[in-house]
Amino acid sequence: QDVRVGIIGVGRMGADHVERVRTRIKGARISVISDYVRETAEKVSAETPGSRVVDTPEEVIGADDVDAILIASPGAFHRDQTLAAIAAGKPVLCEKPLAMNPQDAYEVVRAEAASGAKYVSLGFMRRFDAEYAELKDALDAGELGTPLLLNCKHRNATVLPGFDDTMMVYDSAVHEIDAISYFLEEPVVSVQTVVPRSTELAPDGLHDPLLFLFRTESGVVVTDELWVSTNAGYEVRTELVGSRGASTIGQDIGRVTTQLEGGRWGGSVPPDFRPRFVAAYDAEVQAWINAVADGSNVAARSATAWDGYVGAAVCEATERSLTADGPVEIALEARPS
Ligand code: ISE
């Protein structure tokens, strides 16, 4: 029998997930939909046979015809909705971030630990990107030696007006912060922000680009260049420099190159993260459904509530580093067993 998924929030990301479950995911169907804007939910439901619309997230979570919850509402609601799913004993895939501050995220970690079961998967889709997996496997197999540096570049074509330095941290850099957990599996102990000259294409109030420097417990340095008003396209590049070799991923997405008029030569970049990471999102959601179906609830590669807490703690320190003089130190709470 199919896993019946209830979804909270069907804006850009949520609608994308509904389409994915309807057309490409095996062993699941969307049964219940809610959105802050009821008409949006109704529009998506009309295109989703077998689904019905309810008014509130609580109704989605409590519904008898919902086995698992997908949260794609705005980040500020994620903590409460995830806690409610744990309380209802239902597995949940929550889009990032888990919470807007480390205290709230830690509360989710503790609630899940107290429940005695695993319920929470966190939507860091890059963990399911094929090149990410290849780099991770090479690192784990020792092919690159001891990790020394992780150099990340994260570029968006544009961001909405109102996107500010804080959002650059919580919305965008949070992905590289999770990449540190995924690749290096050790805590970040400090973060420093370097502010270059800004592009005139940046929205008011945003410093763009920004450079974040993280240091891990063992001394690996992570450089993270965020530039979100390139006016060009979406790019995520990652280079791991190890003692026995360096490896770069995300370089030639699509690998199509074209000769152009005027003697120019080149390729193209996707417009945003949905086409760039479609295969990763598909793999993430399929792995989640498989885990729900076999009762393990959280896929092996998935980010967990703990990863969400670490992300929130590092984001909070990174936000403070925007205005601090030197590196800002990070201390984590104990990980419940
Ligand atoms: C957005 O929320 C995402 O999650 C994208 O992956 C990221 O590249 C973008 O900067 C964020 O705004």
Residues whose N, C-alpha, C, O or C-beta is under 5 A from the ligand:
A	BS01	ISE	N156 D171 S172 F273
